[in-house]
Amino acid sequence: MNLIACYLAGNCEKLINLSLKSIYQHVDKIIIVYDTTSRDDTIISLTQWKSKLGDKLEIIPREYEHSYEVKSANSDARNFYLDYLKKNHLDDWCLVLDADEVAGDNIKYLKSFLEDQKEDTIISPKMIHFIQDLGHEDSTQEEHYVPNRLFKVNEDLFYPTGEHPVLISKDTKKLYFRLPQLIIYHLAYCREMFYIRERYSNHLNKSEMHTSDFLWNWYHSHLRGQYPKKELDINTLPQVMKDFFFLNRR
């Protein structure tokens, strides 16, 4: 039995590195469908990983359709890698990740767990959605699960057409369950933490104004979301900012 990690990747040069670091030692193969319209250095990051991992990493170039008019763009891309899995990795297990997601430490136990699972199961890992910083998560639900990200590859699987498609099966006998022991950490809504990390490293090396203790406290208070702040009435913002952030729309 092989465990494969599968990604769609584009415009994610920093995020993909952190995600790959969290999984590459615990899976047998990594398949990345690379968006050829990507505007940053994602391909450089992927090429570096390819040099490190060799045949363990497979990069498949594909142009992602970014037009707002094409509502099937995401489902088309996901069915693209699913078809590839069916042709080349039938009966292997697959964990689907996004480039802005990091696997929790318990992923090291995933392969041994899957050895006892039946092929008719589709599994939803737990997800932590960071909000603004690393010290706060989405509390709109008591617990969040990301649906149907872990599955055994077979011909009955497909993604329905749509922007946020969830994998389903034509086989009505499939068993769907949640796996709280496997946690995926979602970083999309705290990307400023990467910028804060860069500023901390830069100031630590160059600053003549602040001590290392001050910078450490500054850095960690931002990571935890504890930096002192007070509310500001957004209605007082300049009109150009209101227009840019759609503050006048409902």
C-alpha positions in Angstrom: 0.0 0.0 0.0 1.3 3.5 -1.0 0.2 6.8 0.5 0.2 9.7 -2.0 -0.1 13.4 -1.2 -1.7 15.4 -4.0 -1.7 19.2 -4.5 -2.9 21.9 -6.8 -0.2 24.6 -6.6 0.2 28.1 -8.0 1.3 31.5 -6.6 2.3 29.8 -3.4 6.1 29.9 -3.3 6.3 30.3 0.5 3.3 28.3 1.6 4.1 25.2 -0.5 7.5 24.9 1.2 6.0 24.7 4.6 3.4 22.3 3.5 5.8 19.9 1.9 8.1 20.0 4.9 5.2 18.7 7.0 4.5 15.6 4.8 7.4 14.6 2.6 8.9 12.1 5.0 5.6 10.4 5.7 4.2 9.7 2.2 5.5 7.4 -0.6 4.8 9.9 -3.4 3.9 13.5 -3.9 1.9 14.7 -7.0 1.7 18.4 -7.7 -0.4 19.8 -10.5 1.4 23.1 -11.1 -0.6 26.1 -12.4 1.5 27.4 -15.4 -0.1 30.9 -15.0 1.5 31.3 -11.6 3.1 34.7 -11.3 5.6 34.2 -8.4 8.5 31.8 -7.9 6.4 28.7 -7.1 8.1 26.7 -9.9 11.5 27.6 -8.4 10.5 26.2 -5.1 9.0 23.1 -6.7 12.2 22.5 -8.8 14.3 22.7 -5.6 12.1 20.1 -4.0 12.3 17.9 -7.1 16.1 18.0 -6.9 15.8 16.9 -3.3 13.2 14.2 -3.6 13.8 12.9 -7.2 11.1 10.5 -8.4 9.2 10.8 -5.1 7.9 14.1 -6.4 6.0 14.4 -9.7 5.2 17.9 -11.1 2.5 18.0 -13.7 2.2 21.4 -15.5 -1.4 22.5 -16.3 -2.9 25.9 -17.0 -5.6 26.8 -14.4 -8.6 28.7 -15.7 -8.8 31.9 -13.5 -11.7 33.6 -15.2 -14.6 34.4 -12.9 -16.9 33.2 -15.7 -15.6 29.6 -15.5 -17.3 28.1 -12.4 -16.0 24.7 -13.1 -12.3 25.7 -13.0 -11.6 24.1 -9.6 -13.6 21.0 -10.2 -11.9 20.6 -13.6 -8.5 20.8 -12.0 -9.3 18.3 -9.3 -10.8 15.8 -11.7 -7.7 16.2 -13.7 -5.5 14.9 -10.9 -8.1 12.4 -9.9 -8.1 10.9 -13.4 -4.3 10.8 -13.2 -4.5 8.9 -9.9 -6.9 6.4 -11.4 -4.6 5.7 -14.3 -1.4 5.4 -12.3 -2.2 4.8 -8.7 -5.4 2.7 -8.5 -5.9 1.2 -5.0 -3.4 3.5 -3.4 -4.4 5.9 -0.6 -4.4 9.6 -1.3 -4.3 12.6 0.9 -5.3 15.9 -0.8 -3.8 19.0 0.5 -3.8 22.7 -0.5 -0.5 24.6 -0.7 -1.6 26.7 2.3 -2.2 23.7 4.6 0.3 22.0 6.9 -0.2 18.5 8.2 0.0 17.9 12.0 2.6 15.8 13.6 0.3 12.8 13.8 0.7 12.3 10.1 3.6 10.0 10.9 1.1 7.4 12.1 -1.2 7.7 9.1 0.2 4.9 7.0 0.0 2.3 9.8 -3.6 3.5 10.5 -4.6 3.1 6.8 -3.3 -0.5 6.7 -6.4 -1.5 8.8 -8.9 0.5 6.8 -11.3 -0.9 4.3 -11.2 0.3 0.8 -14.8 1.6 0.9 -14.0 4.4 3.4 -13.6 8.1 2.6 -12.1 10.1 5.5 -12.4 13.8 6.6 -9.4 15.1 8.7 -9.9 17.7 11.3 -8.9 21.2 10.3 -7.7 24.2 12.3 -8.5 27.5 10.4 -6.1 30.1 11.7 -7.6 33.6 11.8 -5.2 36.5 11.4 -2.5 34.9 13.6 -1.3 31.6 15.0 -3.0 32.1 18.3 -6.6 32.2 17.1 -8.8 29.9 15.1 -12.2 30.0 13.5 -14.9 29.5 16.2 -18.0 29.5 14.0 -18.1 25.8 14.7 -16.9 23.8 17.7 -14.7 21.7 15.5 -14.0 21.9 11.8 -13.4 19.0 9.4 -12.3 19.2 5.8 -14.5 16.8 3.9 -13.3 13.7 2.1 -9.6 14.6 1.7 -8.3 11.0 2.4 -9.5 8.1 0.2 -8.5 5.0 -1.5 -8.2 5.6 -5.3 -10.9 3.8 -7.3 -12.9 4.3 -10.4 -16.1 5.4 -8.6 -14.7 8.7 -7.3 -15.3 12.1 -8.8 -15.6 15.8 -8.0 -19.0 17.4 -8.9 -18.8 20.6 -10.9 -18.4 23.8 -8.8 -15.9 26.2 -7.2 -15.5 24.2 -3.9 -16.2 20.6 -5.0 -16.1 17.8 -2.4 -15.0 14.4 -3.5 -17.9 11.9 -3.7 -18.4 8.3 -5.0 -20.9 6.8 -7.3 -20.9 3.8 -4.9 -23.6 4.4 -2.3 -22.1 1.8 0.0 -19.1 4.0 0.7 -18.5 4.8 4.4 -17.7 8.4 5.3 -16.2 9.3 8.7 -14.2 11.9 10.5 -10.6 11.4 11.8 -9.9 13.9 14.6 -6.4 12.4 15.1 -5.2 13.8 11.8 -5.2 17.6 11.9 -4.6 19.9 8.9 -3.6 23.5 9.8 -5.0 26.1 7.3 -2.9 29.2 6.9 -4.8 31.1 4.2 -6.2 33.7 6.6 -3.0 34.5 8.5 -0.5 35.1 5.6 0.8 38.2 7.3 2.6 35.9 9.8 5.0 35.1 7.0 5.7 38.9 6.6 6.1 39.3 10.4 8.6 36.4 10.4 10.6 38.1 7.7 10.6 41.4 9.5 11.7 39.7 12.8 14.6 38.0 11.1 15.6 41.2 9.3 15.5 43.4 12.4 17.2 40.7 14.5 20.2 40.9 12.1 20.3 44.6 11.4 18.5 46.7 14.0 20.6 48.9 16.2 17.5 50.4 17.9 15.9 47.4 19.5 17.3 44.7 21.7 16.9 41.0 20.9 14.5 40.6 23.9 12.3 43.5 22.6 12.2 41.9 19.1 11.4 38.5 20.5 8.4 39.9 22.5 7.3 41.9 19.5 7.4 38.9 17.2 5.7 36.4 19.6 2.9 38.9 20.5 2.1 39.2 16.8 2.1 35.4 16.4 -0.2 34.9 19.3 -2.5 37.8 18.4 -1.6 39.6 21.6 0.0 42.7 20.3 -1.7 45.7 22.0 -4.4 47.3 19.8 -7.6 49.2 20.0 -10.7 49.4 17.8 -10.8 52.0 15.0 -14.1 53.1 13.3 -13.7 51.9 9.7 -16.2 54.5 8.6 -13.5 57.1 9.2 -11.1 55.6 6.6 -10.3 57.4 3.4 -12.7 56.9 0.5 -10.0 55.2 -1.6 -9.6 52.5 1.0 -13.4 52.1 1.4 -13.7 51.6 -2.4 -10.8 49.1 -2.5 -12.1 47.0 0.3 -15.7 47.2 -0.8 -16.8 48.8 2.5 -19.7 50.5 0.9 -21.1 47.3 -0.6 -23.7 45.0 1.1 
